[in-house]
Amino acid sequence: TARLTQARHAADVAGVKVEFHHSDLADLAFLRADSVELVVAVYSLAGVQDLGRVFRQLHRVMRPEGALVLSLPHPMALMLEPDTDDQQTPYLTRTAWSDQAITWRSGGDEGVSHVHQIGDLFTTLLRSNFRVDALAEPTASAERSSLHSSPLREWVPSTLVMRARKVGT
């Protein structure tokens, strides 16, 4: 709820009218069908184990050809931990196929990241009637560091970005 308070304050300062809802990501009953043109999910879906359920609800509320842009922790980055001595050299802590959720803490925030393999994510989107039309693994930029940044970003992509469009009605 602290993030909602921050978002409401930012909207007020910007003079923008925004309707905020706090609910499970797959509980979109407050939205009518075919009413949303664009959905942007920045790391929020990492906390969801059953993405198919969320994607089916998004499909219901989105307009035909509406765009879904999402970012998630890259599954390669979730395999690594920094070396505790110099924090620069990574080492593997899990296999590429491990689906065990990862608990994290950073800058007073805490949460759980579910590992979503790229192939599984792609397949789940297709089965939910979305067409993936873009995939990106952005290169880390030293200028864009944050509380959640890690020196591991110099070794592997830290973020996976996908864009999908709603197919059908």
Rosetta blueprint (number, residue, H / E / L):
1 T L
2 A H
3 R H
4 L H
5 T H
6 Q H
7 A H
8 R H
9 H H
10 A H
11 A H
12 D H
13 V H
14 A H
15 G L
16 V L
17 K L
18 V L
19 E L
20 F L
21 H L
22 H L
23 S L
24 D L
25 L L
26 A L
27 D L
28 L L
29 A L
30 F L
31 L L
32 R L
33 A L
34 D L
35 S L
36 V E
37 E E
38 L E
39 V E
40 V E
41 A E
42 V E
43 Y L
44 S H
45 L H
46 A H
47 G H
48 V L
49 Q L
50 D L
51 L H
52 G H
53 R H
54 V H
55 F H
56 R H
57 Q H
58 L H
59 H H
60 R H
61 V H
62 M E
63 R E
64 P E
65 E E
66 G E
67 A E
68 L E
69 V E
70 L E
71 S E
72 L E
73 P E
74 H L
75 P L
76 M L
77 A H
78 L H
79 M H
80 L E
81 E E
82 P E
83 D L
84 T L
85 D L
86 D L
87 Q L
88 Q L
89 T L
90 P E
91 Y E
92 L E
93 T L
94 R L
95 T L
96 A L
97 W L
98 S L
99 D L
100 Q L
101 A L
102 I E
103 T E
104 W E
105 R E
106 S E
107 G L
108 G L
109 D E
110 E E
111 G E
112 V E
113 S E
114 H L
115 V L
116 H L
117 Q L
118 I H
119 G H
120 D H
121 L H
122 F H
123 T H
124 T H
125 L H
126 L H
127 R H
128 S L
129 N L
130 F E
131 R E
132 V E
133 D E
134 A E
135 L E
136 A E
137 E L
138 P L
139 T L
140 A L
141 S L
142 A H
143 E H
144 R H
145 S L
146 S L
147 L L
148 H L
149 S L
150 S L
151 P H
152 L H
153 R H
154 E H
155 W L
156 V L
157 P L
158 S L
159 T E
160 L E
161 V E
162 M E
163 R E
164 A E
165 R E
166 K E
167 V L
168 G L
169 T L
